[in-house]
Amino acid sequence: MSSPSIKNLLHTTRLVLGNRLSRFLLNRMISPCPHGRRIKLNHALDYIVGEAKASLSLCGIEGWALKFVMSLMTRMMKVDFEAFKDYAAIPSVRRGLVLVLKGIAKYGITVPQKLPAPF
C-alpha cells in the first residue's frame, strides 16, 4: 500500500476536519469537562483508544462523534483504524494530537499549521 502524497493528505484533512460541523465539534471539545480537570478532547481520545468507557453524558456523545470523524478520516486515507488507535495510545502522541486538533479548532487548516502552544 502506497502512502498518500502531501497534497492528498492536506485535501483529506481539509475535507474531514476543515468543515463547519467538524470545527464546531472540535470547538466544543476544547472546553473543560464538567467531570474532571481535563478538556473533553482528552476524554474523547481516551475513549477512542479504549482507556475509558463512554459515559451517557454529553461528553460521551461528543467522544462517539469524534471517534466517527477519526474513523472516517482513516478510511479516506486508507489507514487501518486499529493502527491509529494503537499509535494514539502512546501518551506523548496523544498530547501532540490534542495540540494539533486544538489548532484546527481555533485557526482552521493552515499551511503551515498554526498551533495554540509550542509542540
Sequence and secondary structure as in RCSB ss.txt:
>XXXX:A:sequence
MSSPSIKNLLHTTRLVLGNRLSRFLLNRMISPCPHGRRIKLNHALDYIVGEAKASLSLCGIEGWALKFVMSLMTR
MMKVDFEAFKDYAAIPSVRRGLVLVLKGIAKYGITVPQKLPAPF
>XXXX:A:secstr
     HHHHHHHHHHHHSSHHHHHHHHHHTSB TTSSSBHHHHHHHHHHTSS   SSHHHHHHHHHHHHHHHHHH
HTT  HHHHHHHHTSHHHHHHHHHHHHHHHHH S SS   SS  
